[in-house]
Amino acid sequence: MKIQLDSVYKIFGRREAAALELIRQGRDKDQVLAQTGCVVGVNGLSLSIEAGEIFVIMGLSGSGKSTLVRHLNRLIDPTSGSILVDGENILAYDMQQLRHFRRHKISMVFQGFGLLPHKTVLGNVAYGLKIRGESKPVREAHAQQWIEAVGLKGYERKWPHQLSGGMRQRVGLARALAADTEIILMDEAFSALDPLIRAEMQDQLLELQQRLHKTIVFITHDLDEAVRLGNRIAIMRDGQVIQVGSPQRILNEPADDYVDRFVQRYRNRHNPSLNLPGSMIRNKTNI
Amino acid sequence: MFPDNLTFSIANWVNGWVDALVANYGDLFRQVSDTLLLAIVQLESLLRATPWWLILLVVAVVSYHATRRVLSTVLITGLLFLVGAMGLWDKLMQTLALMMVATLIAVLIGIPLGVLCARSNRLRTVLLPLLDIMQTMPSFVYLIPVLMLFGLGKVPAIFATVIYAAPPLIRLTDLGIRQVDKEVMEAVNAFGANRWQQLFGVQLPLALPSIMAGINQTTMMALSMVVIASMIGARGLGEEVLVGIQTLNVGKGLEAGLAIVILAVVIDRITQAYGRSRYEGER
């Protein structure tokens, strides 16, 4: 078990304690908001993520998925609950341990790329290594290798604003990979890209993963992407996990109506001709 | 009429406080004053001892480095030459020395304060009204106690200038750092950068255009204090303006006024050009 979350709550607002009490008593989000003015981001969520898998967290906007993933490197601290990485309680880390953890164990790719506009592609990819104090030749040689791995050879000296969206996200990916961490968090990493580039990036990620066997936590709002990339998928709604399982399992046995709605849409897109009344059963076999 | 029994005055209380300050800490303030004066005088004599063409050359090199354009460089240098041609070169150097010291002090105070302001909302809420006061309070009000503490001359002029000119730099440094993209800061945090690495590696470089705009504003405001500074004994272009007013010599006043404007234009062009960031300029 690489990452383990146990009954994690995150409440935004001034009256955290009161809100936490209410939500534990089984009130729902809206009631808590009405009574305390607090927003429930993550609601008593437990999950475990295996080493070496691509674990996709899927949900609509507002479901708490981006909030959740920021708990894993403590960009956000939970209101209550425990988070273990490699059996270590990361919530007990002090600032120094936390920095060490972020520098060596976990890196992140962002939806809006989060590139440093005042550094070149090379400088951006080498950033994680610079932060942890590698010498310039070492970090540049290493960064160069990852720039090539994501197919950006020849662009080392360009500035981020000179690149297209897809290329910028390759830089973001290379930056995360260059940090050589076992865990990579990807928060809607491909959502800002157009469909063709997105598919290309998905292929590239899968290809890299075959060699690297990282633990990847991938956030998306798109079931297509989830099914394509995920070894396992967790579906989130209102700060809770509704269903966890392999893509097959999610598609074949949606846990409730909410999940089923996603699955129906997925089927419509992938095999619209079969989406006639009564064709649902046949449909399941060709996923 | 406002009822008498509701009025009160803080004048006596303030007077007592200032008197106590002068009586008890006068020597300390004198020492600070003397050190500062030494620095200004040395800079001033250095500038005045340097041949005029060398100073023009230095300005030309700096403005070319900043703007990368020949025409701007020629214009900037030409304008300064004009001041010399009006016979105001010596005064110009005196004013320049005063300004450079005032700006340097404003930068040394303003940038760290701006950085702290961006870090802490509490400090910001305390500091912002204070900055408003510094900018709107008529300068003669604080000139009197400053004169009592430091005596007549360049030093109180510098203090008055710094009080008036530092606020925009503090504001713009704060703004520049707060405007750094949230996701960029998140990314930097996610890679484990410590506060120092965040500040010097990311926040200050990205806030640079804003900070340079602040320095630009600071120098402009410092220049607008030149005449007031002359009233309390600082030499330079402001003195010429004053003499012009006192002797009803409109032409002389205008010449000195134009020289101040030219100095402002020169400094403005150069600092603005440095504010344009290189990496975005290539777009």
Contacts between the chains, C-beta under 8 A, distances in Angstrom:
chain1	res1	chain2	res2	distance
A	73	B	190	5.6
A	75	B	186	6.0
A	75	B	189	6.2
A	75	B	190	6.1
A	98	B	192	7.7
A	99	B	192	4.3
A	99	B	193	7.9
A	99	B	194	6.1
A	100	B	192	7.2
A	101	B	192	7.5
A	102	B	189	7.7
A	102	B	190	6.2
A	102	B	191	6.3
A	102	B	192	3.4
A	103	B	191	6.7
A	103	B	192	3.7
A	106	B	190	7.9
A	107	B	190	6.9
A	107	B	191	6.6
A	108	B	187	7.0
A	108	B	190	4.3
A	108	B	191	7.9
A	110	B	183	5.4
A	110	B	186	6.9
A	110	B	187	5.8
A	111	B	183	7.7
A	112	B	181	7.9
A	112	B	183	4.7
A	113	B	183	7.6
A	114	B	181	7.7
A	114	B	183	4.3
A	114	B	184	5.4
A	114	B	186	6.3
A	114	B	187	3.3
A	115	B	184	7.4
A	115	B	187	7.6
A	116	B	184	6.3
A	116	B	187	7.8
A	116	B	188	7.6
A	116	B	202	6.4
A	117	B	181	7.9
A	117	B	184	7.5
A	117	B	206	6.9
A	117	B	279	6.6
A	117	B	280	7.5
A	118	B	202	7.9
A	118	B	205	4.9
A	118	B	206	6.1
A	118	B	277	7.2
A	118	B	279	5.5
A	127	B	188	7.9
A	127	B	191	6.2
A	128	B	191	4.6
A	128	B	192	7.9
A	130	B	201	7.9
A	131	B	191	5.2
A	131	B	192	5.7
A	131	B	193	4.9
A	131	B	197	6.0
A	132	B	192	6.9
A	159	B	279	5.1
A	159	B	282	7.1
A	161	B	279	7.6
A	161	B	280	6.9
A	161	B	283	6.2
A	162	B	283	7.8
A	175	B	191	8.0
A	179	B	191	6.6
A	185	B	190	7.9
